[in-house]
Amino acid sequence: MKKYIISSISLILLLFWPTIAQELTLPQGSAAERLKSVSEERYLQELTTLGRNPEAQGFYIESLDGTTILADHQSNVSFNPASVIKIATSFAALDKLGPEYRFETAFKAGGEINKKTRTLEGDLVLQSMGDPLLSTADVNRLIRQVIQAGVGRVTGSLVVTGPFTYAAYAATDGAVQRVETLLKNQGIRFGKPTKRASGAGVVLGESHLSPPLRDIVKDQNAYSVNQIAERLGEAIGGRQAVQDFLVKGVGIPANDVFVGTTSGLNYNRITPRATVQMLRHLVLWLNFKNMLPQDILPIAGMTPGTLGGRFTAADYRGSIIGKTGTLPATDGGVSALAGLIYTHDRGVLLFSIFNTQGNVATFRRLQDSLLKNLIVECGGAELSASLRKSSN
């Protein structure tokens, strides 16, 4: 990923009017001003009053241009981000494949088909790219096309060209084994063992195309669909690929992040400060693609899904774009929230809040209270130009 340099003024203009700014620079070398807000103090006090261990909580809120820190508590301590890690998975996939990328899946004949003997003289090639939305019905349709093409026997192998997942099969090995079984159940026999390799041939019937990647990650993040995130991670190289992207592409220190799963289930770690760093790079990347955060992340109080029922009051609705994270039975109970806040006086803010060792519902209430109070302190909510247009 390119290292973009962006100025504070251009960044804010870019968020509100993305077609205005073309050349951008990040602030270099200057220390951020640390502000003390009533919202931050009140939030920490409420946590203490409720008996929550302050060392089990972390948050960081900073202006988009990086010049002002509005809240900071254990921002360099690693916490479980839960499904907030889906932002990293989305970012890594978009950077590798592109927003308009469509996953294609098809069976191809790698040789001539003898119609009389129903024999494919060569390999049956499964062209696979790891479509995270591929369903059982889609796979069955593709198999029917193989049969309709007159294939009952294959002298070669079933050749799988890339990552392949479908339905509940989130890893390539399991998905391929299942497809082998389905083909054999339809009477198709192979002369050689299945293998992973490159392969070419003539498409049997029609290939299956997914929606654009930008739409896939938007639904994944709006509803926090673990299965899509796991399969999307498989398509781009697994958890290690996402980890490497954050460290080498975004520049997050290796000690500040550990990606255990690409969905956020189980054990993952990242610091609040590193999460904000990831968000800033994501904003820059999206704008260079003429996109905005709401193109891949839900809008609180407006987009159906995990944020649809939060910040619904008129004073806050549409002012927060982000991602939730929830693991009630992990690390004593995890609730996370990260994203962007649009404010009248302070412009766009980036935030990450990680809570552990407590009740998820309580943590969500406190998170909402913190952000609402901060919005009031910053002169009220301010929608981006595109949100104002869509809400009218």
Residue pairs with C-beta under 8 A, 6 or more apart in sequence:
1 95
1 245
1 249
1 250
1 281
1 285
3 251
4 24
4 26
4 281
4 284
4 285
4 288
5 24
5 25
5 26
5 28
6 14
6 24
6 25
6 26
6 284
7 24
7 25
7 26
7 27
7 65
8 27
8 63
8 64
8 65
8 66
8 67
9 65
10 21
10 23
10 24
10 25
11 21
11 24
11 64
11 65
11 283
11 284
11 348
12 64
12 65
12 347
12 348
13 20
13 21
14 20
14 21
14 24
14 283
14 287
15 64
15 283
15 287
15 292
15 340
15 342
15 348
15 384
16 384
16 385
17 385
18 287
18 290
18 291
18 292
19 290
21 287
24 284
24 287
26 66
26 280
26 284
27 65
27 66
27 67
30 67
32 62
32 63
32 66
32 67
32 68
32 69
33 67
33 68
33 69
34 69
34 72
35 68
35 69
35 70
37 70
37 71
37 374
37 377
38 373
38 377
39 71
39 370
39 373
39 374
39 376
39 377
40 61
40 70
40 71
40 72
40 73
40 370
40 374
42 369
42 370
42 373
43 59
43 71
43 366
43 369
43 370
43 373
44 54
44 73
46 366
46 369
47 54
47 57
47 366
48 54
50 358
50 362
52 355
52 357
52 358
53 357
54 73
54 74
55 74
55 77
56 332
56 355
56 356
56 357
56 358
57 73
57 74
57 354
57 355
57 356
58 73
58 74
58 75
58 77
58 79
58 271
58 272
58 352
58 353
58 354
59 71
59 72
59 73
59 74
59 75
59 272
59 351
59 352
59 353
59 354
59 370
60 69
60 71
60 72
60 73
60 75
60 271
60 272
60 273
60 275
60 276
60 351
60 352
61 69
61 70
61 71
61 72
61 276
61 341
61 349
61 350
61 351
61 352
61 374
62 68
62 69
62 70
62 276
62 349
62 350
62 351
63 69
63 70
63 346
63 347
63 348
63 349
63 350
64 280
64 283
64 340
64 347
64 348
64 349
64 350
65 347
66 280
68 346
70 346
70 349
70 374
70 378
71 351
71 370
71 374
74 272
75 271
75 272
75 273
76 256
76 271
76 273
77 271
77 272
78 256
78 257
78 258
78 269
78 270
78 271
79 269
79 270
79 271
79 272
79 334
79 336
79 354
79 356
80 267
80 268
80 269
80 325
80 327
80 330
80 331
80 334
80 336
80 354
80 356
81 264
81 268
81 269
81 270
81 275
81 325
81 336
81 338
81 352
81 354
82 264
82 268
82 324
82 325
82 326
82 327
82 330
82 334
82 335
82 336
83 224
83 226
83 229
83 263
83 264
83 306
83 323
83 324
83 325
83 326
83 336
84 264
84 270
84 275
84 323
84 324
84 325
84 336
84 337
84 338
84 352
84 354
85 242
85 259
85 261
85 262
85 263
85 264
85 268
85 270
85 325
86 220
86 221
86 224
86 229
86 262
86 263
86 264
86 323
87 221
87 275
87 278
87 279
87 282
87 297
87 323
87 338
88 242
88 245
88 246
88 259
88 262
88 270
88 278
89 229
89 232
89 233
89 242
89 262
89 263
90 217
90 220
90 221
90 232
90 296
91 245
91 250
91 278
91 281
91 282
91 285
92 236
92 241
92 242
92 245
92 246
92 249
93 213
93 217
93 232
93 233
93 235
93 236
94 213
94 214
94 217
94 285
94 289
94 296
95 245
95 249
95 285
96 236
96 241
96 245
97 213
97 236
98 213
99 212
99 213
99 214
99 289
99 291
99 295
100 212
100 213
100 214
101 212
101 213
102 209
102 210
102 211
102 212
102 213
103 129
103 130
103 131
103 132
103 133
103 134
103 209
103 210
103 213
103 235
104 127
104 129
104 131
104 207
104 208
104 209
104 210
105 126
105 127
105 128
105 129
105 131
105 134
105 138
105 142
105 164
105 207
105 208
106 126
106 127
106 142
106 203
106 204
106 205
106 206
106 207
106 208
107 124
107 125
107 126
107 127
107 142
107 143
107 145
107 146
107 203
107 204
107 205
108 124
108 125
108 126
108 127
108 199
108 200
108 201
108 202
108 203
108 204
109 120
109 122
109 124
109 125
109 149
109 151
109 201
109 202
109 204
110 120
110 122
110 123
110 124
110 125
110 156
110 159
110 199
110 200
110 201
111 120
111 121
111 122
111 123
111 155
111 156
111 201
112 120
112 121
112 122
113 119
113 120
113 121
113 149
113 150
113 151
114 120
114 121
115 150
117 153
118 150
118 151
118 152
118 153
119 151
119 152
119 153
119 154
119 155
120 151
120 153
120 154
120 155
120 156
121 155
122 154
122 155
122 156
122 201
123 154
123 156
123 157
123 158
123 159
123 199
123 201
124 146
124 151
124 154
124 156
124 157
124 158
124 159
124 183
124 188
124 190
125 159
125 161
125 199
125 200
125 201
126 158
126 159
126 160
126 161
126 164
126 176
126 179
127 161
127 162
127 199
127 203
127 207
128 160
128 161
128 162
128 163
128 164
128 172
129 162
129 163
129 235
130 162
130 163
130 164
130 165
130 172
130 231
130 232
130 234
130 235
130 236
131 165
131 166
131 208
131 210
131 231
131 235
132 165
132 210
132 216
132 220
132 227
132 228
132 229
132 231
132 232
132 235
133 210
133 211
133 216
133 228
134 165
134 166
134 167
134 208
134 210
135 166
135 167
136 166
136 167
138 166
138 208
139 166
139 167
139 179
139 182
140 182
141 208
142 205
142 208
143 179
143 182
143 183
143 186
144 205
145 204
145 205
145 206
146 183
146 186
146 188
146 204
146 205
147 186
147 188
148 204
148 205
149 204
149 205
151 188
151 204
152 187
152 188
152 189
153 188
153 189
153 190
153 191
154 188
154 189
154 190
154 191
155 191
155 192
156 190
156 191
156 192
157 190
157 191
157 192
157 193
157 194
157 195
158 176
158 179
158 180
158 183
158 190
158 194
158 195
159 194
159 195
159 196
159 197
159 199
160 172
160 176
160 194
160 195
160 196
160 197
161 196
161 197
161 198
161 199
163 172
163 234
163 235
164 172
164 175
164 176
164 179
165 171
165 172
165 175
165 231
165 234
165 235
166 175
168 227
169 175
169 178
170 227
170 230
170 231
170 234
171 234
172 196
172 234
176 194
180 194
183 190
210 216
214 291
214 295
214 296
216 228
216 232
217 232
217 296
218 295
218 296
218 297
218 298
219 225
219 228
220 228
220 229
220 232
221 296
221 297
221 298
221 305
221 323
222 297
222 298
222 303
222 304
222 305
222 306
222 307
223 304
223 305
223 306
224 305
224 306
224 323
224 324
224 325
224 326
226 263
226 264
226 265
227 263
229 262
229 263
229 264
230 261
230 262
230 263
230 265
232 262
233 239
233 241
233 242
233 261
233 262
233 263
234 262
236 242
238 262
239 259
239 260
239 261
239 262
240 259
242 259
242 262
243 257
243 258
243 259
246 252
246 257
246 259
246 274
246 278
247 253
247 254
247 257
249 281
250 277
250 278
250 281
251 277
251 281
252 270
252 274
252 277
252 278
253 274
256 270
256 271
256 273
256 274
257 269
257 270
257 271
257 274
258 267
258 268
258 269
258 270
259 268
260 266
260 267
260 268
260 269
261 267
261 268
264 325
264 327
265 327
266 330
267 330
270 278
272 352
272 353
272 354
273 352
275 338
275 352
276 338
276 350
276 351
276 352
279 338
279 339
279 340
279 350
279 352
280 350
282 293
283 293
283 340
283 350
286 292
286 293
286 295
286 296
292 384
292 386
293 321
293 339
293 340
294 303
294 321
294 384
294 386
294 387
297 321
297 322
297 323
297 339
298 305
298 306
298 307
298 308
298 321
298 322
298 323
299 307
299 318
299 320
299 321
299 387
300 307
300 310
300 311
300 316
300 317
300 318
300 319
300 320
300 321
300 322
301 307
301 308
301 309
301 310
301 311
301 312
301 313
301 316
301 317
301 318
301 320
302 308
302 317
302 318
302 391
306 324
306 326
307 320
307 322
307 324
310 364
310 368
311 317
311 319
311 320
311 368
311 371
311 372
315 372
315 375
315 380
315 381
316 371
316 372
316 375
316 381
317 381
318 381
318 383
318 387
318 391
319 341
319 342
319 343
319 375
319 381
319 382
319 383
320 339
320 340
320 341
320 342
320 371
321 339
321 340
321 342
322 337
322 338
322 339
322 340
322 351
323 337
323 338
323 339
324 335
324 336
324 337
325 334
325 335
325 336
325 337
325 338
325 354
326 334
326 335
326 336
326 360
327 333
327 334
328 334
328 360
331 356
331 357
332 356
332 357
332 358
333 356
333 357
333 358
333 359
333 360
333 363
334 354
334 355
334 356
334 360
335 355
335 358
335 360
335 363
335 364
335 367
336 352
336 353
336 354
336 355
337 351
337 352
337 353
337 364
337 367
337 371
338 351
338 352
338 353
339 350
339 351
340 348
340 349
340 350
340 351
341 348
341 349
341 350
341 351
341 371
341 374
341 375
341 378
342 348
342 381
342 382
342 383
342 384
342 387
343 349
343 374
343 375
343 378
343 379
343 380
343 381
343 382
344 378
344 379
344 380
344 381
344 382
345 378
345 379
345 380
346 378
346 379
347 382
349 374
349 378
351 371
353 367
353 370
355 363
355 366
355 367
375 381
383 391
